[in-house]
């Protein structure tokens, strides 16, 4: 497939790029993806921290309960089984 022909000439595109403000230039520059990701991470800090603090004890209890149940039944955890499988291959 070929791309559709451009409706703008190079001169028009150059004029448009000169008319854009610094925000538009920053958002279309090569490092804009990284900058936007960084800003989103910083902006969501106040959402991530309470979620992490609230969910960590719940997840820890769940994982501990699974480990205790696996030990009681004599079955190996998936991590231990994967480790043994890797040792066999090496």
Secondary structure, 3 states (H helix, E strand, C coil): CCCCCCCCCHHHHHHHHHHCCHHHHHHCCCCHHHHHHHHHHHHCHHHHHHHHHHHHHHHHHHHHHHHHHHHHHCCCCHHHHHHHHHHHHC
